[in-house]
Amino acid sequence: MRFLVRDRILGIGDDYWIEDEHGGKVFLVDGKAMRLRDTFELKDTQGRVLIDIHQKMLSLRNTMVIERGGEPLARIKRKRLSLLRNHYRVSLVDGTELDVSGKILDREFAVEYDGELLAVISRRWLHVRETYGVDVVRDDADPALLIAVAVCVIHLAEQEHEE
């Protein structure tokens, strides 16, 4: 499954559609303006909220939180002892950890679980400039979660880059 994401998705207060590889609308990203923290909602085509994404307010390191149905699903932050700035850990509430590494700011990175590839995020396949693809490799993977992870990691990396 391949999804196309516009780079401007990280603009707070803007809404964007994520399309499948055939150009069909699949997810709506609803950026919430006028909030104390960066907040996004990932919705289906009927407007139902699938995933809530927000920045954790009080934390020593920048952290993004993903929730589903009002319940915490995952926390994302840069790895503490990583020599590479482009290395993030996704801690799911069930204890599972996903590893995200690559050139985050260039939109060239991978999401793995226990060394197994789950998704590849890349601009290489695309001719449209401000767009990147999220290629979900495993059939049993959760596309909404992996798109939310990509959005969070890019947002964190851009914040870090600005500091």
C-alpha positions in Angstrom: 0.0 0.0 0.0 1.4 3.3 -1.0 0.1 6.7 0.2 1.0 10.2 -1.0 1.5 12.9 1.6 2.0 16.6 0.9 4.8 18.2 2.8 2.6 21.0 4.0 0.9 18.4 6.2 2.9 19.8 9.1 1.2 23.2 8.9 -0.9 23.7 12.0 -4.4 24.9 11.2 -4.4 23.4 7.7 -6.3 20.4 6.4 -4.8 18.0 3.8 -5.8 14.8 2.1 -3.6 11.8 2.0 -4.2 9.9 -1.2 -3.6 6.3 -2.2 -1.3 5.5 -5.2 -4.3 5.9 -7.6 -5.1 9.4 -6.4 -8.1 8.4 -4.3 -8.6 10.3 -1.0 -8.0 8.0 2.0 -7.2 10.1 5.1 -7.8 13.7 6.0 -5.2 15.4 8.2 -6.9 18.1 10.3 -4.4 20.5 11.8 -5.8 22.2 14.8 -5.0 25.9 15.1 -5.2 28.0 18.2 -4.0 25.3 20.6 -1.2 25.5 23.2 0.4 22.4 21.6 0.8 21.1 18.1 -2.2 19.0 17.4 -3.4 17.0 14.3 -6.2 14.6 13.7 -6.1 11.8 11.1 -9.6 11.2 9.8 -11.2 8.7 7.4 -13.2 9.9 4.3 -16.4 10.0 6.4 -14.8 12.4 8.9 -14.3 9.9 11.7 -11.2 10.6 13.8 -8.9 7.6 13.5 -5.8 9.0 15.3 -5.1 12.0 17.4 -1.6 13.4 17.4 -0.3 16.0 19.8 2.9 17.2 21.3 3.5 16.3 24.9 3.5 19.6 26.8 5.9 19.0 29.7 8.8 16.8 28.8 12.6 17.0 28.9 12.8 15.9 25.3 10.4 16.8 22.5 7.8 14.0 22.5 4.8 13.4 20.2 1.8 11.3 21.5 -0.5 9.3 19.3 -3.9 8.3 20.6 -6.7 6.2 19.2 -10.2 6.5 20.6 -9.0 8.8 23.4 -6.6 6.1 24.6 -2.8 6.4 24.3 -1.4 4.3 21.5 2.3 5.5 21.2 5.0 8.0 22.2 7.6 9.1 19.8 10.9 10.8 20.6 14.5 10.9 19.4 16.7 8.1 20.8 18.6 9.3 23.8 22.0 7.7 23.0 21.9 7.9 19.3 24.9 9.3 17.5 22.7 10.0 14.6 20.1 12.8 15.0 17.8 11.0 12.6 17.0 8.1 14.8 13.7 7.9 16.7 11.9 5.4 18.9 8.2 4.7 18.8 7.0 3.1 22.1 3.6 1.5 21.7 1.5 1.1 24.9 1.7 -2.7 24.5 5.5 -2.6 25.0 6.3 -2.9 21.4 9.0 -0.6 20.1 9.4 0.6 16.5 12.7 2.0 15.2 12.7 5.0 12.8 15.9 5.9 11.1 17.2 7.6 7.9 17.3 11.1 6.5 14.1 12.4 8.1 14.4 16.0 6.8 15.0 14.7 3.3 11.9 12.4 3.6 14.1 9.2 3.1 13.6 6.9 6.1 12.3 3.6 7.3 10.1 2.2 10.1 11.1 -1.2 11.4 10.0 -3.6 14.1 12.7 -5.9 15.5 14.7 -5.5 12.3 11.8 -6.2 10.0 10.8 -3.4 7.6 7.2 -2.1 8.1 7.2 1.0 5.9 9.5 3.1 3.7 9.0 6.9 3.5 10.5 8.4 0.4 10.4 11.1 -2.2 12.3 9.0 -4.8 9.3 7.5 -6.4 7.6 10.9 -7.0 7.8 13.7 -9.5 5.7 16.1 -7.5 8.0 18.2 -5.5 6.4 18.8 -2.2 5.1 15.2 -1.8 6.5 12.1 -0.2 5.3 8.5 -0.3 4.6 6.2 2.6 5.0 2.7 1.3 3.5 0.2 3.8 5.4 -3.0 3.2 3.5 -5.5 5.4 -0.1 -6.4 4.7 -0.8 -6.8 8.5 0.6 -3.3 9.4 -1.7 -0.4 10.5 -1.4 2.2 7.7 -3.0 5.0 9.8 -0.5 4.4 12.6 2.5 4.3 10.2 1.4 7.6 8.6 0.9 9.1 12.0 4.4 8.0 12.9 5.9 9.5 9.8 4.1 12.8 10.5 5.3 12.9 14.1 8.9 12.0 13.3 9.1 14.7 10.6 7.5 17.3 12.9 10.0 16.5 15.7 13.0 16.6 13.3 11.9 19.9 11.9 11.5 21.4 15.4 14.9 20.1 16.4 16.4 21.5 13.2 14.9 25.0 13.9 16.4 25.1 17.5 
